[in-house]
Amino acid sequence: MLSRLRTAILAALSALVTVLALAVGLPQAQAASSLPCDIYAAAGTPCVAAHSLVRALYSSYNGSLYQVQRASDGATANIGLLAAGGYADAAAQDSFCSGTTCIITQIYDQSSRHNDLTVEGAGGAGAADVGAPADALPVTVGGHQVYGLEISAGMGYRDNSTSGVAVNGQAEGMYMVTSGTHVNGSCCFDYGNAETNNKDTGNGHMDAINFGTECWFSPCYGQGPWVQADLENGLFQSDSGYSKNTSNTGTGPLPFVTALLKNNGQNHFALKYGNSQSGGLTTTYSGAEPTVGGYSPMHQEGAIVLGTGGDNSNGSIGSFFEGVMTSGVPTDAADDSVQANIVSVGYGGATGSTGSLTPGSEISLRATTSCCTTDYIRHQNNAAVVSPVTSSSSALDKSDATWIVRRGLAGSSCVSFESRNYPGDFLRHSNFRLYRQPMDGTAQFRADATFCPTTGKSGTGSSLASYNYPTRFIRHYNLNVYIASNGGSNAWDSATSWADDVSWAVSQPWAP
């Protein structure tokens, strides 16, 4: 009992130190002296799996985070850290993948268990998966440009031969940092414990976090996405499956979400979520295992899955930045300390550069036509439009009108524009109109989302030529945004004011 009390106190003190460090503005390295797996180990529930593309999850870890494979020659490279306990060396990936594309072929386990994830093979509900594109999800973490993992349908990772992961009713906990903006209602964006044969072997044979908008058991409240427990043959928000918590309407479109599940394997499980950028955790359920047969006790098999269901149901989409699995159920104090550490690293923070078309710079694009000089390109209901944005505009409007300049997805001499508040979503054209859509890694998307800057056609600002339609430039027309030629059969190709409409002032970003 004294030992349990001591570890709980230590975990709580660690959380307090992190919060106080943030409050007084200490450097992040000082605030994050204990990383998630250090915190869980101190609380008596050590990590048995620790996966991240963006940072170390132990303060002493200095190994590889993941492996990429180059399309041009099939060569592979391991991407490590800038320093022990630090952040991913994304520049090494950029250099290795320069002039070609790369996929992520392996995600290394930072724990001593070596439960590494590789691209998932065929299962009972899905064909063999493919690796995710390595450059689909650029993000700033801890002040560093790194990459997350962006899952599209048909992508997933797995390890069916693990060490130390809970089996047959053993207790465990797990969390992942994901995104509330890249989700769908298809099965199943999971991270956690799954079957060892890629098939559905019955109730209770999974114990994984699920995140998405699929409501398996009605009623669910709100629009989601929800943190749910995939315990096989159901996504559970309570012991009855359906939500008993009317206030749990989902996380909404938070760019970064901490999703947490813990399960004693016998008679109790709990679900929590938090904003990975600020604040603490909210418990949405803590109670008995599902009441139908097979879940009490659990029958976990100990495989680890990421991005799909246990039988490789792979129609889902999702984002993954980091996640761990523990031996035993962590204390609430340890969970709170881990959440404080996640917040401290500054997911989605400022890039440190603004107002230019240099990759890494945050910008807003203002129209220069005389009618519309307070209008900016923004996304609204997934489509690109122009509308006025001023200092009195809402925070949402300002974020929607802010873009991060990235190296061109189809050519490094050009640029692509990532949404500031929808990580991994880019401006791309489809049927000549521009939309905000998640990068899926295809050559078509890469070309559609790449634009080549030139001097403004009106003699002011910059014009942005489509990479795959080089005579067409980004243009505003009737408040919508297109790629348009100077004259043509489409209304938006009108020669009237074309030069002004395709000239943009590259401005300071509206979002902080």
C-alpha positions as CSV (number, residue, x, y, z in Angstrom):
1,M,0.0,0.0,0.0
2,L,2.8,2.4,0.9
3,S,4.5,1.6,-2.4
4,R,1.4,2.4,-4.3
5,L,0.9,5.6,-2.4
6,R,4.5,6.6,-3.1
7,T,4.3,6.1,-6.8
8,A,1.0,7.9,-7.1
9,I,2.5,10.9,-5.2
10,L,5.6,10.9,-7.5
11,A,3.4,10.8,-10.6
12,A,1.3,13.7,-9.3
13,L,4.4,15.7,-8.4
14,S,5.8,15.1,-11.9
15,A,2.6,16.5,-13.4
16,L,2.8,19.5,-11.1
17,V,6.4,20.2,-12.0
18,T,5.5,20.1,-15.7
19,V,2.5,22.4,-15.3
20,L,4.5,24.9,-13.2
21,A,7.3,24.9,-15.7
22,L,4.9,25.8,-18.5
23,A,3.3,28.5,-16.4
24,V,6.6,30.3,-15.8
25,G,7.9,29.7,-19.3
26,L,10.8,27.4,-18.6
27,P,12.4,25.8,-21.7
28,Q,10.7,22.7,-22.9
29,A,13.7,20.5,-22.2
30,Q,13.5,21.4,-18.6
31,A,9.7,21.0,-18.4
32,A,9.9,17.5,-20.0
33,S,12.6,15.8,-17.9
34,S,10.3,12.8,-17.5
35,L,8.7,11.5,-20.7
36,P,5.6,9.3,-20.8
37,C,7.3,6.0,-20.3
38,D,9.4,7.4,-17.5
39,I,6.3,8.5,-15.8
40,Y,4.5,5.2,-16.2
41,A,7.5,3.3,-15.0
42,A,7.7,5.4,-11.9
43,A,4.0,4.7,-11.2
44,G,4.6,0.9,-11.4
45,T,3.1,0.3,-14.8
46,P,6.0,0.3,-17.3
47,C,5.6,0.6,-21.0
48,V,5.7,-2.6,-23.0
49,A,5.3,-0.8,-26.3
50,A,6.2,2.8,-27.2
51,H,5.7,4.0,-30.7
52,S,6.2,7.5,-32.1
53,L,7.2,9.2,-35.3
54,V,7.8,12.5,-33.7
55,R,9.8,12.1,-30.5
56,A,11.4,9.9,-27.8
57,L,9.0,8.6,-25.2
58,Y,11.8,7.8,-22.7
59,S,14.2,10.5,-21.6
60,S,17.2,8.1,-22.3
61,Y,16.0,6.8,-25.6
62,N,18.4,7.5,-28.5
63,G,17.5,4.9,-31.1
64,S,15.5,4.9,-34.3
65,L,11.9,5.9,-34.4
66,Y,10.8,4.5,-37.8
67,Q,12.0,3.3,-41.2
68,V,11.3,4.7,-44.6
69,Q,11.6,3.1,-48.0
70,R,12.4,5.0,-51.1
71,A,10.4,4.5,-54.3
72,S,13.2,5.2,-56.7
73,D,15.4,2.2,-55.7
74,G,13.7,0.4,-52.8
75,A,16.5,1.4,-50.4
76,T,15.5,1.9,-46.7
77,A,16.7,4.3,-44.0
78,N,16.1,4.5,-40.3
79,I,15.0,7.9,-38.9
80,G,16.3,8.6,-35.5
81,L,16.5,11.5,-33.1
82,L,18.3,14.8,-33.0
83,A,19.4,14.0,-29.4
84,A,18.6,11.4,-26.7
85,G,15.2,12.0,-25.4
86,G,14.5,14.5,-28.1
87,Y,12.7,14.9,-31.4
88,A,12.8,13.2,-34.8
89,D,15.5,14.0,-37.3
90,A,13.1,14.9,-40.1
91,A,15.9,16.5,-42.1
92,A,17.4,13.0,-42.5
93,Q,14.1,11.8,-44.0
94,D,13.9,14.8,-46.3
95,S,17.5,14.2,-47.6
96,F,17.0,10.5,-48.1
97,C,13.7,10.9,-49.9
98,S,14.8,14.0,-52.0
99,G,13.7,13.7,-55.6
100,T,11.5,10.7,-55.0
101,T,8.8,9.5,-52.6
102,C,9.0,7.4,-49.5
103,I,6.6,5.2,-47.5
104,I,6.9,4.2,-43.8
105,T,7.7,0.5,-43.6
106,Q,8.4,0.1,-39.9
107,I,7.7,1.9,-36.6
108,Y,10.1,0.9,-33.9
109,D,9.2,0.1,-30.3
110,Q,11.3,2.3,-28.0
111,S,10.7,-0.1,-25.0
112,S,13.1,-3.0,-24.3
113,R,10.4,-5.4,-25.6
114,H,11.2,-4.5,-29.3
115,N,7.5,-4.8,-30.3
116,D,8.1,-3.1,-33.7
117,L,5.2,-2.6,-36.1
118,T,5.5,-3.5,-39.8
119,V,3.0,-3.1,-42.6
120,E,0.0,-5.3,-42.0
121,G,-0.7,-8.4,-44.0
122,A,-4.0,-9.7,-45.2
123,G,-6.7,-10.5,-42.7
124,G,-10.2,-11.8,-42.3
125,A,-11.8,-8.6,-43.5
126,G,-9.1,-6.9,-45.6
127,A,-6.4,-7.4,-48.2
128,A,-2.7,-6.8,-47.3
129,D,-2.1,-3.2,-46.5
130,V,0.4,-0.7,-47.9
131,G,2.7,1.7,-46.1
132,A,1.7,5.3,-45.4
133,P,3.4,8.1,-47.3
134,A,6.3,9.4,-45.2
135,D,5.7,13.1,-46.0
136,A,1.8,13.2,-45.7
137,L,1.6,14.7,-42.2
138,P,4.2,17.4,-41.5
139,V,3.8,19.0,-38.1
140,T,5.6,21.1,-35.6
141,V,6.3,19.4,-32.3
142,G,8.6,20.8,-29.6
143,G,9.5,23.6,-32.0
144,H,10.8,21.0,-34.5
145,Q,9.5,20.2,-38.0
146,V,8.7,16.5,-37.9
147,Y,6.2,14.0,-39.5
148,G,3.3,12.1,-38.1
149,L,1.6,9.0,-39.6
150,E,-1.4,9.7,-41.8
151,I,-3.5,6.6,-42.4
152,S,-5.8,6.3,-45.5
153,A,-8.0,3.4,-46.2
154,G,-5.9,0.3,-47.0
155,M,-3.0,1.3,-44.7
156,G,-2.1,-0.3,-41.4
157,Y,0.7,-1.7,-39.2
158,R,0.9,-4.7,-36.9
159,D,3.0,-7.0,-34.8
160,N,1.6,-10.5,-34.2
161,S,4.6,-11.8,-32.2
162,T,5.0,-9.5,-29.2
163,S,6.7,-9.6,-25.8
164,G,5.1,-8.4,-22.5
165,V,1.7,-7.3,-24.0
166,A,-1.4,-8.3,-21.9
167,V,-3.0,-11.7,-22.7
168,N,-5.9,-13.7,-21.3
169,G,-7.4,-11.1,-19.0
170,Q,-4.2,-9.3,-17.9
171,A,-4.4,-5.7,-17.0
172,E,-3.1,-2.9,-19.3
173,G,-3.4,0.7,-20.3
174,M,-2.7,2.6,-23.5
175,Y,-2.9,6.1,-25.0
176,M,-2.3,7.6,-28.4
177,V,-2.0,11.2,-29.7
178,T,-4.2,11.4,-32.8
179,S,-6.2,14.0,-34.6
180,G,-9.9,15.0,-34.5
181,T,-9.8,16.4,-38.0
182,H,-8.8,13.3,-40.0
183,V,-11.4,10.8,-39.2
184,N,-14.3,8.8,-40.8
185,G,-17.0,6.4,-39.8
186,S,-15.5,3.3,-41.3
187,C,-14.0,0.4,-39.4
188,C,-11.5,0.7,-37.7
189,F,-8.8,3.2,-36.7
190,D,-7.4,1.4,-33.7
191,Y,-4.2,1.3,-31.6
192,G,-3.8,-1.5,-29.1
193,N,-4.1,-5.2,-28.4
194,A,-5.5,-7.5,-31.1
195,E,-5.6,-11.0,-32.4
196,T,-2.4,-12.8,-33.5
197,N,-3.9,-14.3,-36.7
198,N,-5.4,-11.1,-38.3
199,K,-8.9,-12.6,-37.8
200,D,-11.9,-12.0,-35.6
201,T,-11.6,-14.8,-33.0
202,G,-14.4,-13.6,-30.7
203,N,-15.6,-11.3,-28.0
204,G,-13.0,-9.9,-25.8
205,H,-10.0,-10.9,-28.0
206,M,-9.2,-7.2,-28.6
207,D,-8.5,-4.4,-26.2
208,A,-7.7,-1.3,-28.4
209,I,-8.4,2.4,-28.5
210,N,-10.7,3.3,-31.4
211,F,-11.1,6.8,-32.7
212,G,-13.6,7.9,-35.3
213,T,-17.2,8.7,-36.0
214,E,-18.6,5.2,-36.3
215,C,-21.4,4.7,-33.7
216,W,-21.6,0.9,-33.3
217,F,-24.2,0.9,-30.6
218,S,-26.9,3.5,-30.6
219,P,-27.3,6.0,-29.1
220,C,-24.2,8.0,-29.4
221,Y,-24.4,11.7,-28.7
222,G,-23.1,14.5,-30.9
223,Q,-21.2,14.1,-34.1
224,G,-18.0,12.6,-32.7
225,P,-15.3,11.6,-33.2
226,W,-15.4,9.6,-30.0
227,V,-12.7,7.7,-28.1
228,Q,-14.1,4.1,-27.8
229,A,-12.9,0.7,-26.8
230,D,-12.6,-1.8,-29.6
231,L,-13.0,-5.0,-27.6
232,E,-13.9,-7.0,-30.7
233,N,-17.3,-7.3,-32.2
234,G,-18.2,-3.8,-31.0
235,L,-16.9,-0.3,-30.3
236,F,-17.9,0.3,-26.7
237,Q,-18.6,3.6,-24.9
238,S,-19.9,1.7,-21.8
239,D,-20.7,-1.7,-20.5
240,S,-23.8,-1.7,-22.6
241,G,-21.9,-0.5,-25.7
242,Y,-24.0,2.6,-26.3
243,S,-23.1,5.9,-24.6
244,K,-24.5,6.4,-21.1
245,N,-22.9,9.8,-21.0
246,T,-25.0,12.5,-22.7
247,S,-22.2,15.0,-22.3
248,N,-19.8,12.9,-24.4
249,T,-20.5,14.4,-27.8
250,G,-17.0,13.7,-29.1
251,T,-13.9,15.7,-29.2
252,G,-14.9,17.8,-32.2
253,P,-12.3,18.9,-34.8
254,L,-9.4,19.3,-32.4
255,P,-6.2,19.1,-34.4
256,F,-4.6,17.0,-31.7
257,V,-6.3,14.6,-29.3
258,T,-5.0,12.4,-26.5
259,A,-7.1,9.2,-26.5
260,L,-6.7,6.8,-23.6
261,L,-8.1,3.4,-22.6
262,K,-7.3,1.3,-19.6
263,N,-8.7,-2.1,-18.7
264,N,-8.0,-4.4,-15.8
265,G,-9.0,-7.4,-18.0
266,Q,-11.5,-8.7,-15.5
267,N,-14.3,-6.4,-14.6
268,H,-13.5,-2.7,-15.3
269,F,-12.4,-0.5,-18.2
270,A,-12.2,3.3,-18.6
271,L,-12.0,5.8,-21.4
272,K,-10.5,9.3,-21.4
273,Y,-9.7,12.0,-23.8
274,G,-7.9,15.4,-23.8
275,N,-6.8,18.2,-26.0
276,S,-3.2,17.5,-26.7
277,Q,-2.4,21.2,-26.9
278,S,-3.9,22.3,-23.6
279,G,-5.7,21.2,-20.4
280,G,-6.3,17.9,-18.8
281,L,-8.1,14.7,-19.4
282,T,-11.9,14.0,-19.3
283,T,-13.2,10.6,-18.3
284,T,-16.1,9.6,-20.5
285,Y,-16.6,6.2,-18.9
286,S,-15.3,4.2,-16.0
287,G,-17.1,1.1,-15.0
288,A,-17.9,-2.5,-15.7
289,E,-16.8,-4.6,-18.7
290,P,-19.5,-5.2,-21.3
291,T,-22.4,-7.2,-20.0
292,V,-22.6,-9.6,-23.0
293,G,-20.6,-12.8,-22.9
294,G,-16.9,-13.0,-23.6
295,Y,-15.7,-9.7,-22.1
296,S,-15.4,-10.4,-18.4
297,P,-12.8,-11.7,-18.2
298,M,-11.1,-10.5,-21.3
299,H,-9.3,-12.9,-23.7
300,Q,-6.6,-10.6,-25.2
301,E,-4.1,-12.3,-27.6
302,G,-1.3,-9.7,-27.3
303,A,-0.8,-8.6,-30.9
304,I,-0.5,-4.9,-31.5
305,V,-2.4,-3.2,-34.3
306,L,-2.3,0.4,-35.6
307,G,-4.7,1.8,-38.2
308,T,-7.0,-1.1,-38.7
309,G,-9.4,-3.5,-36.8
310,G,-8.2,-6.8,-35.4
311,D,-9.3,-8.7,-38.6
312,N,-7.6,-6.0,-40.7
313,S,-10.9,-4.1,-41.4
314,N,-9.0,-1.3,-43.1
315,G,-11.6,1.2,-44.4
316,S,-10.7,3.9,-41.8
317,I,-8.6,7.0,-41.9
318,G,-6.7,8.5,-39.0
319,S,-3.6,10.2,-37.7
320,F,-1.0,8.9,-35.3
321,F,1.8,10.8,-33.6
322,E,2.7,8.8,-30.6
323,G,1.3,6.0,-28.4
324,V,2.2,3.5,-25.6
325,M,0.9,0.4,-24.0
326,T,1.6,-0.5,-20.4
327,S,1.8,-3.5,-18.2
328,G,-0.9,-3.0,-15.6
329,V,-3.5,-0.2,-15.2
330,P,-1.9,3.2,-14.7
331,T,-3.0,5.4,-12.0
332,D,-5.1,8.5,-12.8
333,A,-2.2,10.6,-11.4
334,A,0.2,9.0,-13.9
335,D,-2.3,9.6,-16.8
336,D,-2.6,13.3,-15.7
337,S,1.2,13.6,-15.7
338,V,1.5,12.1,-19.1
339,Q,-1.1,14.4,-20.5
340,A,0.7,17.4,-19.0
341,N,3.9,16.2,-20.7
342,I,2.1,15.9,-24.0
343,V,0.8,19.4,-23.7
344,S,4.2,20.7,-22.8
345,V,5.8,19.7,-26.1
346,G,3.7,22.1,-28.1
347,Y,1.9,19.9,-30.8
348,G,1.1,22.1,-33.7
349,G,3.1,25.1,-32.5
350,A,4.4,27.9,-34.6
351,T,7.0,27.0,-37.2
352,G,9.1,30.0,-36.3
353,S,8.8,31.6,-39.8
354,T,6.1,33.7,-41.3
355,G,5.1,35.8,-44.3
356,S,7.0,34.2,-47.2
357,L,6.7,31.4,-49.7
358,T,9.7,29.6,-48.1
359,P,8.8,26.1,-46.9
360,G,8.1,26.1,-43.2
361,S,6.6,29.6,-43.3
362,E,3.1,30.3,-42.0
363,I,1.1,32.7,-44.2
364,S,-2.3,34.0,-45.3
365,L,-3.0,34.7,-49.0
366,R,-4.8,38.0,-49.6
367,A,-6.6,39.0,-52.8
368,T,-5.2,42.0,-54.6
369,T,-8.2,42.8,-56.9
370,S,-9.6,46.2,-56.0
371,C,-12.9,44.7,-55.1
372,C,-11.6,42.3,-52.6
373,T,-8.4,43.5,-50.8
374,T,-9.6,42.3,-47.4
375,D,-10.5,38.9,-48.7
376,Y,-8.2,35.9,-48.0
377,I,-8.2,32.3,-49.1
378,R,-9.7,30.1,-46.4
379,H,-11.3,26.7,-46.2
380,Q,-15.0,26.4,-45.5
381,N,-16.8,23.0,-45.5
382,N,-13.7,21.5,-47.2
383,A,-13.8,23.9,-50.1
384,A,-11.5,26.9,-50.7
385,V,-13.3,30.3,-50.8
386,V,-12.3,33.9,-50.3
387,S,-13.9,36.0,-47.5
388,P,-13.0,39.0,-45.4
389,V,-10.8,38.4,-42.4
390,T,-10.0,41.2,-40.0
391,S,-8.5,41.6,-36.5
392,S,-12.0,41.2,-35.1
393,S,-12.7,37.9,-37.0
394,S,-13.3,34.8,-34.9
395,A,-10.3,32.5,-34.0
396,L,-11.8,29.9,-36.3
397,D,-12.0,32.2,-39.3
398,K,-8.4,33.2,-38.7
399,S,-7.2,29.6,-38.4
400,D,-9.1,28.7,-41.6
401,A,-7.3,31.4,-43.4
402,T,-3.8,30.4,-42.3
403,W,-1.6,28.0,-44.3
404,I,1.8,26.5,-43.8
405,V,4.0,26.5,-46.8
406,R,5.5,23.1,-47.5
407,R,7.9,21.8,-50.1
408,G,6.0,20.9,-53.2
409,L,4.5,17.4,-52.8
410,A,5.2,16.7,-56.5
411,G,8.3,18.9,-56.9
412,S,10.7,20.5,-54.4
413,S,11.1,23.6,-56.5
414,C,7.4,24.4,-56.0
415,V,5.2,24.6,-52.9
416,S,2.2,23.0,-51.3
417,F,-0.1,24.6,-48.7
418,E,-1.0,22.7,-45.5
419,S,-4.0,23.8,-43.4
420,R,-2.9,25.3,-40.1
421,N,-5.8,23.8,-38.2
422,Y,-6.3,20.5,-40.1
423,P,-2.8,18.8,-40.0
424,G,-2.1,16.7,-43.1
425,D,-4.8,18.5,-45.2
426,F,-3.6,20.5,-48.2
427,L,-5.0,22.8,-50.8
428,R,-5.5,20.7,-54.0
429,H,-7.5,21.2,-57.1
430,S,-10.2,18.8,-58.4
431,N,-12.2,19.5,-61.5
432,F,-10.4,22.9,-61.4
433,R,-11.8,24.0,-58.1
434,L,-9.7,24.1,-54.9
435,Y,-10.5,22.1,-51.8
436,R,-8.9,21.2,-48.5
437,Q,-8.3,17.5,-48.4
438,P,-6.0,15.0,-46.6
439,M,-2.9,13.9,-48.4
440,D,-3.3,10.3,-49.5
441,G,0.1,9.7,-51.0
442,T,-1.0,9.2,-54.6
443,A,0.8,10.8,-57.5
444,Q,-2.4,12.5,-58.6
445,F,-2.9,14.2,-55.2
446,R,0.8,15.3,-55.1
447,A,0.4,16.9,-58.5
448,D,-2.9,18.5,-57.7
449,A,-1.6,20.0,-54.4
450,T,1.6,21.5,-55.9
451,F,1.8,25.1,-57.1
452,C,4.8,27.0,-58.6
453,P,5.2,30.7,-57.5
454,T,5.9,33.4,-60.1
455,T,5.8,37.2,-60.0
456,G,2.2,38.4,-59.8
457,K,0.6,38.6,-63.3
458,S,-0.7,42.1,-62.4
459,G,2.8,43.2,-61.5
460,T,2.2,42.9,-57.8
461,G,2.3,40.0,-55.3
462,S,2.7,36.4,-56.4
463,S,0.9,34.2,-58.8
464,L,0.7,30.4,-58.2
465,A,0.7,28.1,-61.2
466,S,-0.7,24.6,-61.0
467,Y,2.0,22.0,-61.2
468,N,0.1,19.8,-63.6
469,Y,-1.7,22.5,-65.5
470,P,1.1,25.1,-65.7
471,T,-1.0,27.6,-67.7
472,R,-3.6,27.7,-65.0
473,F,-3.1,29.8,-61.8
474,I,-4.9,30.0,-58.5
475,R,-7.8,32.5,-59.0
476,H,-10.7,33.8,-56.9
477,Y,-14.0,34.0,-58.9
478,N,-17.4,34.7,-57.4
479,L,-15.9,34.0,-53.9
480,N,-14.7,30.5,-54.9
481,V,-11.2,29.5,-55.7
482,Y,-10.1,27.8,-58.9
483,I,-7.1,27.1,-61.1
484,A,-7.9,29.3,-64.1
485,S,-6.5,30.1,-67.5
486,N,-6.5,33.5,-69.1
487,G,-9.6,32.9,-71.3
488,G,-11.4,29.7,-71.9
489,S,-14.7,27.9,-71.9
490,N,-15.3,27.9,-68.1
491,A,-16.8,30.9,-66.4
492,W,-13.8,31.1,-64.1
493,D,-11.4,31.4,-67.1
494,S,-12.8,34.8,-68.0
495,A,-10.1,37.2,-69.2
496,T,-11.8,40.0,-67.3
497,S,-9.6,41.0,-64.3
498,W,-7.7,37.7,-64.7
499,A,-4.3,39.2,-64.0
500,D,-5.5,40.8,-60.8
501,D,-7.5,37.8,-59.6
502,V,-4.5,35.5,-59.9
503,S,-2.2,37.8,-58.0
504,W,-2.0,37.3,-54.3
505,A,-0.3,39.2,-51.5
506,V,1.6,36.7,-49.3
507,S,0.8,38.1,-45.8
508,Q,1.5,37.5,-42.2
509,P,-0.6,34.6,-40.9
510,W,-3.9,35.4,-39.2
511,A,-3.6,32.5,-36.8
512,P,-1.0,32.8,-34.0
